[in-house]
Amino acid sequence: MGLKFSVVMVFIVALVIFAVLDIAMLVTLLRPGDERNQIIVWKASSFTLISVVGCLILEVIENFARAQSMVINPFVHLEVTAIVYFISLVYYKRKLGG
């Protein structure tokens, strides 16, 4: 009982963290700001797009090489995108003084 409860709690906490990341990503993308803040969001968004597309291209190549069907879990894809976006957003905020 104790181990199952711990696993469920860790899963629920992870879901809450991921939901907060997703909502915060949408808010930062849609919120207007000054020019410096817009540049920071633009650079973070560009890096995230390049990273995600690069990973998808590598996955397609790998699936073609192994002759497997292409199955992508959208939940995992969304969460990896949100994590990469916020890591790059923090990086560019520190780099550009945001």
Buried (B, 14 or more C-beta within 10 A) or exposed (E): EEEEEEEEEEEEEEEEEBEEBBEBBEEBEEEEEEEEBEBBBEBBBEBBEEBBEEBEEEBEEEBEEEEEEEEEEEEEBBBBBBBBBBBBBEBBBEEEEB
